[in-house]
Amino acid sequence: MITLCGFAVSNYFNIVKQVLLEKQIPFTEERTMTRSKDEAVLSASPLGKVPFIRTDAGPLCETAVILDYLEAQFPAHPLVPADAYAAAKVRELCTYINLHLELVARELYPAVFFGGTVSDEVKASTRKLLERHIAGFKRLVRFGPYIAGDRFSLADCVAFSNLPLIGMATKGAYGEDLLIAGGIDYKPYLALLGERASSQQVVADRKAEMARPKA
Ligand SMILES: N[C@@H](CCC(=O)N[C@@H](CS)C(=O)NCC(=O)O)C(=O)O
């Protein structure tokens, strides 16, 4: 049995959760916040980051690694094509979104989502990077209708949790959604993904977590 640890506002937690739901893998959730000093958490996720999972074989952290493990260990309901090149193209999109879009936009989160500040210098350098990376992203996305082509894949789970966040962060920081400004018409695509039961559960659980009284 898989135990998914983290909390339902975390975009990376939600990516893993959507994959578990799509692949119909039985799992339980263990609500775990970031930066824990608890040895039980650090022995599974040394930096205290979420998500991590517990498996019968032991713990695993890092979203991309967890996704690869799930695909290998639970081949039913595949989210990666059997063809090696097509599989690599799906993973290329996952890596691109996480590394070149989400991780860059993350610089803006303290100011946009957490009531903190980000210097004008960081805002400007982040914008420059994002504009370049979004132009690159435009060359990779397919929306055919799914992000990697005609089949729902791992890359759609990554996109579903990350693209709205990038859109909101850039709108909050710059007054415009840089994805849309860069010609990525992703809203109809998100609406399509939003019809899936897995998406609806992820969104409902995120809303419930956000409504929880602060400890
Ligand atoms: N590279 C990690 C990133 C996960 C991550 O950054 N998670 C956030 C929550 S969305 C976190 O744990 N932040 C706390 C921290 O960075 O200390 C992964 O892919 O799983």
The ligand as an SDF file (V2000), in Angstrom:
LIG
                    3D

 20 19  0  0  0  0  0  0  0  0999 V2000
   12.0080   18.8980   -6.0620 N   0  0  0  0  0  0  0  0  0  0  0  0
   10.8960   18.6190   -5.1810 C   0  0  0  0  0  0  0  0  0  0  0  0
   10.1700   19.9180   -4.8850 C   0  0  0  0  0  0  0  0  0  0  0  0
    9.0350   19.7380   -3.9330 C   0  0  0  0  0  0  0  0  0  0  0  0
    8.7360   21.0570   -3.2400 C   0  0  0  0  0  0  0  0  0  0  0  0
    9.4090   22.0710   -3.4290 O   0  0  0  0  0  0  0  0  0  0  0  0
    7.6950   21.0180   -2.4330 N   0  0  0  0  0  0  0  0  0  0  0  0
    7.3540   22.1900   -1.6750 C   0  0  0  0  0  0  0  0  0  0  0  0
    5.8630   22.1930   -1.3790 C   0  0  0  0  0  0  0  0  0  0  0  0
    4.9600   22.4780   -2.8960 S   0  0  0  0  0  0  0  0  0  0  0  0
    8.1140   22.1420   -0.3610 C   0  0  0  0  0  0  0  0  0  0  0  0
    8.2410   21.0910    0.2240 O   0  0  0  0  0  0  0  0  0  0  0  0
    8.6360   23.2980    0.0830 N   0  0  0  0  0  0  0  0  0  0  0  0
    9.3290   23.4070    1.3280 C   0  0  0  0  0  0  0  0  0  0  0  0
   10.7930   23.6540    1.1690 C   0  0  0  0  0  0  0  0  0  0  0  0
   11.2630   23.8480    0.0280 O   0  0  0  0  0  0  0  0  0  0  0  0
   11.4860   23.6540    2.1740 O   0  0  0  0  0  0  0  0  0  0  0  0
    9.9320   17.6370   -5.8560 C   0  0  0  0  0  0  0  0  0  0  0  0
    9.9340   17.5950   -7.0860 O   0  0  0  0  0  0  0  0  0  0  0  0
    9.2380   16.8920   -5.1570 O   0  0  0  0  0  0  0  0  0  0  0  0
  1  2  1  0
  2  3  1  0
  2 18  1  0
  3  4  1  0
  4  5  1  0
  5  6  2  0
  5  7  1  0
  7  8  1  0
  8  9  1  0
  8 11  1  0
  9 10  1  0
 11 12  2  0
 11 13  1  0
 13 14  1  0
 14 15  1  0
 15 16  2  0
 15 17  1  0
 18 19  2  0
 18 20  1  0
M  END
$$$$
